Amino acid sequence: MPDPAESVSAHRSIAERFVDRRSHAGAVALSPDGEHVAFVVSTTDLARNTSTKRIWLDDAPLTAGDHDSNPAWSPDGRFVAFTSKRGAKQSDTTLHVLPIHGPGETRTVCSMPDGIGDVAWSPDGTWIGFTSRTRDQRYTKEDESWQAPRKIERFFSRLNDEGWVFDRPNHVHVVRADGSAPPRNLTPGEFQHDGISWTADSTAIVTDAQRHDTWDLDLANDIYLIPLDADEHPDTIRCLTAHDGTYGAPAVSPDGTKVAFVGYGDLLTYPQNAKVGILGIDADGVAESGITWISTGLDRTFQALASEQPPVWETDTTLLASAEDRGDTHLYRLDVDGSGPPEPVTHGPLSITSFDTAGGVLASTRSTVTDPSEVFIGDERRTHVSAAYAANAVGWEKFTVPTTDGTDEIDCWIMRPPDFDETQTYPVLLNVHGGPFTQYGEVFFDEIQMQAAAGFVAVLGNPRGGSGRHTGWGQAILGPKHPVTPGSGWGGLDVDDVLAIIDGTLDRFSFCDRDRVGMLGGSYGGFMATWLAAHHGERFRGLCSERAVNNLLSEEWSSDIATAFRTEHGPSHIDDPDVYMASSPIRNVRNIDTPMLLIHSEQDWRCPIVQAEELWVALKLLDKEVDFYRFPGENHELSRSGSPVHRVQRAEIILDWFAEKLAVR
């Protein structure tokens, strides 16, 4: 065993190397003629414990602020609008317009107290539309001790990483591009909105929203047209869809006659592979059956986690959208009439993280297992903002293992340590992703790189219940009493697949030490860690359950998305609590004899920290071996967007703990 002090130091060094000064590109925006590309470069700064964002143009920085993002070109290509934090109040978000080719200075168009997003110019260049939260008066008080109590009347009133939202709803705003007048809120009131896409005549904005009274019960999300005078005449707001599905990410066609969006019907069932739909701009309350779904020729989700953005129109008859496919995230070209299957535009082991097209040019940011996102024009790489950092990364090998029932195969990946020696054996860390409807795949993943750098063989795969495959794959673990598509429930086929992944890996790769296997996962992956500890603990030397769901019953009444889990498990927890307890690993806590590491964030509202507390209390009372770390000031996204210092500390804790339990030599 290495000296503990040296081990801590070595693992901290690894974590710092993979967190500090890492840059990646995103949010590409092409000029109307396709000649120039603006994008955002984000860089972590461990010393300042923050991340900076700056706008780049083509191959060099364009802005010098620490919080510059959301680049958007004016229709004539002369200006770029962007958001920043350059106001008198440090907490305010500011909107600016920067001349690109001519004289002039950056001008501030407006300042908003609670963020600016979804920035888009009107086609006539007169207006800039954006979304921003409208705060209740309580937020003007000196501190919370002066604030009035909140009266909660709806579900989903507080969201992870957002805090309270019902008293600061996200609204559609417009402001004159010359900054000559203050911004106008077109959608005042209680309802939330997301996305800005202008009509071709610049008289209205298309957005998605939940503007009907029962949205928090039926979970419907709709596409709306918001005229420019909607603040004075709210009765002119028109709902294009019929409150019978989840529809979002709208994009108006260049000729202004159609709206593309992403979504699906059947509000009783989640997950589903989201599809690309088309409606006429004059649509009014069209039901799901009346939508033209143009992506059905490819049974994959077009709500890709790596590139969460609306489709982009190429012409009036074709558009681009991203979809997940067995670990990849690719761009596809779709015909507006749905006459043919989606045509792949990108190929190979990669993930598209943002994209745009203009003037016959395609711009995208792409990530691989060894490279954080970089800008590509067509298939030509144009930036190297992460080149020095990527030099520390190693590749991996993709393989498949059969499902236990022999009905399909599971995609898997294995990453060897940098100084790998085929004649040696190595400790193994099995990773299980969250969701469960998401995927591991061809994208830079710092956690796996850290594990390999610390001397572990890292293994990961995409069991049933995840995304990137056909609809049946994702729905295989719906609850056994689900009213539409009953499945095995959590703790069924998914567990079979996870065990198939590790068994198939150990059988295939002789350098994997069967006696030194650990497992870790977060969120749903944390559920899987606790479930495996309670049912198959003898297979592992240690398990890390992070930001986990351990008690599905208490999760259903305490999570920020409480009441939505019935779409996965079937009946509500009021009607049939036994369904939730049957899939709760906490009920078998007495069977846990393998050491466990619990990590949770104190401001996690998705899986509140009581989930970890329940498990820790039980394990301590039963005199089991358990370590519990709580991160202050962090939420469910700690591993991805937490403070750089906390991300380093988290990685160090995990690597230290597994090095001890798996006797890393």
Secondary structure, 3 states (H helix, E strand, C coil): CCCHHHHHHHHHHHHHHHHCCCEEEEEEEECCCCCCEEEEEEEEECCCCEEEEEEEECCEECCCCCECEEEEECCCCCEEEEEECCCCCCCCEEEEEEECCCCCCCEEEEEECCCCEEEEECCCCCEEEEEEECCCHHHHCCCHHHCCCCCCCCCCCEECCCEECCCCCEEEEEEECCCCCCCEECCCCCCCEEEEEECCCCCEEEEEECCCCCHHHHCCEEEEEEECCCCCCHHHCEECECCCEEEEEEEECCCCCEEEEEEEECCCCCCCCCEEEEEECCCCCECHHHCEECCCCCCCCCCCHHHCCCCEECCCCEEEEEEEECCEEEEEEEECCCCCCCEECCCCCCEEEEEEEECCEEEEEEECCCCCCEEEECCEECCCCCHHHHCCCCCCEEEEEECCCCCCEEEEEEECCCCCCCCCCEEEEEEECCCCCCCCCCCCCHHHHHHHHCCCEEEEECCCCCCCCCHHHHHCCCCCCCCCCCCCCCCCHHHHHHHHHHHHHHHHCCCEEEEEEEEEEECHHHHHHHHHHHHCHHHCCEEEEECCCCCHHHHHHHCCCCCCCHHHHCCCCCCCHHHHHHCCHHHHHHHCCCCEEEEEECCCCCCCCHHHHHHHHHHHHCCCCEEEEEECCCCCCHHHHCCHHHHHHHHHHHHHHHHHHCCCC
